[in-house]
Amino acid sequence: METIRQIFPVRIRDMLSGGGWQSGLEEIRVRVGRPVELIYDSGIRHLAVRDGTGTEECVRAGVREISEMLNYISSYSLYAYREELKQGFITIEGGHRVGLAGAAVLSGGKLTGIGPVTFLNIRVARECPDCAKEAAAYLWEASGICSTLIFSAPGNGKTTLLRDCIRQISGGICGHPGLKVGVVDERSELAACHLGVPQNDLGPRTDVLDGCGKPEGMRMLLRTMSPQVIAVDELGAEEDFQAVEQAAYAGCRVIGTLHAGSPEELLENPHLRGWMERRLFQRYVWIRRETDGTRRFTVYGPKMEKIC
C-alpha cells in the first residue's frame, strides 16, 4: 500500500500515514473538486480532515493536485506512457492500476490520449493466496487441466481468482503435478512485474510476458516457451478470441477472464456460442458478489451445466 500512498500529494499522503485505511480497500476515487472516496468491500468512506472547530470536512483534490499525482504515477515521464494513456490506465509498481478519465484527445476519430486528466480510479491489486483452491479443484478432467473461462461483472474479483489459479496450476494441486504456465500480462496486473521481476507469486513453473498485447503475447509464448497452459486477463477484442482458438488448436489449455454479469449475459457473446459448440472451454466459473461483500463462485461444464 505504500506504493499507492506515495502517488498522492503530500497533504493527502500524510493523512494516509496510518494503517487503518488499508484493510479491505478495493479502490480510491479521485475526482476534481469532489470528495476523495475510499471504496471497501463493506462500503464507501470519504477521506476527511477536522478543522479548527472539530468539524470533519471532506478532502477534495484540485486540478493541480491531480496533475501532481500524474507526475508521481509516471515518475515525471508521462510521455513514456503514451500507449497506456490510449487505453485509459497506467499500472504502477505492485500491480495497482490507475484508471484515467477527463477530456478525450482524438485524431482521425480515434482516441489517442486523455488531457487534461481530471478523474482517477486507483484499483488496488491484492494477492489472496488459496482463494482459488476450491474452484481450481474442479478444473480437471481425466484428460488433464480444462480450458477455463472466469467471468463476472467488473470489480468482482476475476483477476484475483485468475492469479491464484495460475499459482495453483503451476505449483500442483489435489495430487495433480505442476504444469508449465505462460502468462500474457498485458496490464501488469497479474504478476506485477517490476524491472521484469514478478512481485506477485504465480508459482514455480510460470513464465511471464509483461506489457504485451494478448494476441501477440499468446502467439509468442506458443513459439518460444512451450506452455501447457496460457493465462490471459480480460478477453474482449476480436483478435483476442482468434488467438485463444489458435492456442487451443495447438494443444495448449487456456485460462482467461471475461466481463459478463451472468451466464445469460455471457451467452450473448457470439464467440462463446461457437466455442460451446466446439467445447473449446470445458469449464466456466461465474463470480458474483453478495450484498455483504463476500464473493461466491459457481462452476459450469462445457454446455453450461452446473457442476458446483
N, C-alpha and C positions, 0 to 999 in steps of 0.2 A: 504493500500500500504506500510505501514511502515514495515510490516512483510516481504515483498519482499525486501525492501531496506536493511534490516538487514542481508540478506544472502549473500550480496556481500562483497568483500574485502574492507578495509577502503577507499582506494583511489577512488574506484568506488562509494562506499556508499556516500562519501562526494559530489560527482558530482550529486547525486540524492537527495540532501537535499531539493531542492526547490519543488514546486508543479506543475510546467508546464509540466513535462513529464508524468503525471499520466492520464490526460483526454483522454479517448478513447483508452487507451492502452489495447492490447489483448495478446501480447506475448513479451518475451525478449529472444533473441537467443544469447547464449554464446558459441563460437567455438574456440578451442585452436588456438591461433595465428591469428585469424581473427577478423574483427571489430565487436564490440558488437552491435546487432541490436535491436531496439525498433520497434515493429510492431503495427500499429494502423489500425483502420477500414478505414482510409483515405490514408494509405501508410506506407512507411518504413523510419525510421530515424536512423542514426548511432550516437552512443554516441561519442562525440568528445571533445577535450580539446585544448585550444590555447597555443602555445609555446611562447617563449620569443619574437618572431618577429610578433606575432599576427596571425600566420597561424594556422588554425584548423587541428588537427591530430586525426584520429580515434583511440578510445581506444580499445586495444586488451588484452585479458586475456591469461596468460600463464598456463602451466600445474600446477604449484604450486598454482596459484590463484584459479583454478577450484577445486583443492584438498581442498583448504581453504574453498571454498563455500560449498563443500560437508560436511565438519565438521560443519558449521553453520546450514545447512539444516537438518542434522541428530542429532544436539545437541551433537556432538562428540561421537555418538554411532551408526556409520554406520552399525555395525554388527547386530543391533537390527532391521534393515530394510531388512533383507535377502529376505523375501517373496516379498516385494515391488521391490527390485532390479531384481528379476526374471521376474517381469512384466515390468521393464524398466521405472519406475516412483516412485517418493515419493511425497505424498501430505503433504503440510505444513499448519500451522495454517491459517485459513481464507479460506481454500478450494483450494488454489492455487496449481496446480500440476506441478511438475518439472520432465520433461521427460529426460531420460539419454541415452547416446549412447557412444560408444567407442569400446574397444576390448571385444568381447564376450567371456565369460568363459563357456566352455561346459563340461559336464560329461555324458558319455554314449550317446553322440549325442544330449543331451538336454541342453538348456540354463539354467545355474544355477546362473548367475550373469554377471556383467559388470565390467571390470577392466583392465587398468585404464579407468576412465570416462574422456572423453575429449570434450564432447559436451553436452550442457544443453539447454532445452527449457522450459522456465517458462511461463506457461499458466495462465493468470490472471482470477480468479473467480470473477464474478461481479453479484450482485443482481440487477435485473431490475424489480422492483415492477410494476405490472399491464401490463408487456409486453405480457402476455398470455391472457389478459382479453378478447380480441376479439376472439381469436381462441378457448378459453375454452367455450365460449357461444355455440359453435357448437358441443360440446362433449356430448350432452344429447339427449336422445330419450324419448318417453313416458314411457318406462320401467325403465328409470334411466340413470345413467352415462354410457358412452360407453367405452369399452376397446379400447385403442388408441395407435397407433404406430407413433412416431415422427421420421422422417428421413431426412437426408441431408448429403452433403459432410462434411468431417471433418472441424471443425472451424467455422461453420455457425450458431451456437447458439442453438443446440439441448438441451444441458444440462441446459442452461439458461432458455429456454422456459419450459422445464420439471419442473424445480424448481418452477417457478411461477405457473404452472398448479397445482402442489401439493398444494401450498398455497391457490389458488383459490378454489379448490375442498374441502380442509379441512375447510376453513372458510365459504363456501357457496357463490354462485354466481347466478345472474339472477333469484332470487327467489327460487333457489334450496338450501335446507339445507346443512350444512357442513357434510361431511362423514368422517368415520374413515379411515385414510390412513396409511399404513405401508410402510416405505421406506427402501430398502436394499441399503445402501450407501457404496458399496464395496471400492471406492477410496476416500471417504470422500469429494467428490466434491459437493454433493447436500446440505447437512446440515452443512458441515464444522465443525464437532464436535471437540471440544477441551476438553479433560478430560470427554468425554461423553455428553457434553452440546452443542447443536446446536448453531452455531454462525450466521447461516442464518435463516430467518423466513420462516418456512414451514407450518405455520398455527396452529390453536389451537387444532386440533384433529389428529395430526400426531405423530406417533411413529417411531423412527429411530433405525435401526440395523446397526451400524457403523463398517466398516472394515471387513465385512463378505462377502464371495463369494455369487454370486447371487442365484445359485440353493439351497445351504444350507439355505441362508437367507430367501428366499421365503417360503420354507417349514417350517422353524422355526416360521415365523410370522403367517402362517396359523394355526399352532398348539397353539400358545401362545397369540396372540393379537387380534384375530377375526377381521381382517381388512375387510372393504368393498371394498377397493381399495389397490392394491400393486403397488408401483412405483419403477422402476429399470432403470439404465442408461447403455447404450452401450451393448445391447444384441448381442451375436455373437457365442458363443460356443454351441455345440450340447446339453450340459447339461442345458444351459440357456433356450433353446426352450422347452425342456421337462418339466422344472419347470413351465414355463408360461402355458403350457397346463394343468398341474396339478392344478394350481391356478384357471384357468378358469373353469375347471370341478368341482371345489369345490365351485363354485358360486361367486368367487371373481373377480372383474374387474382388469385389468392390464393396467397401463400406462407406456410405455417404449420407449427407443430410439434405433436407429439402423443406421449404416453407409450405405448410398446409395445416390448417387448424383442426381438421377432422379427416377421417377416412373418406367421407363423401367428397370433401374438397380435394383430397389427393387424387381421387379417381377422375376429376375433371381435367387433369393433365393428360393430353393426348399421348405423350411419350409413355406414361405409366400404363395406359391401357394396352399399348403394344407390348411393353415389357412383360406384363402379366400373361399375355397370350403365349409368350415365348419363355416364360419362367426365368427371365433374366435375373430377377431378385427372388430369393427363396424366403426371405424374412422381411417384415415391415414392423418397425417399432414406433408406436404413437406415444408421445409425451404430452401430458396435459397438467395444468396447474389447478389445484383445488382452491377453494375460497380462503383457506387458512395459509396458503402459500406453498404447501407441500406438493411435490411432483409425483405423479403416478404414471406408469407405463403399461401398455398393452402390446403383446407380441402377436403378429399375424403371420400366416403361411403365405405361399406364393399366389393363392387366389383370394387373399384377404380373409381367410378363415381364421377365427380366433384360436390361438394356441394357449395363451395365458393372459 
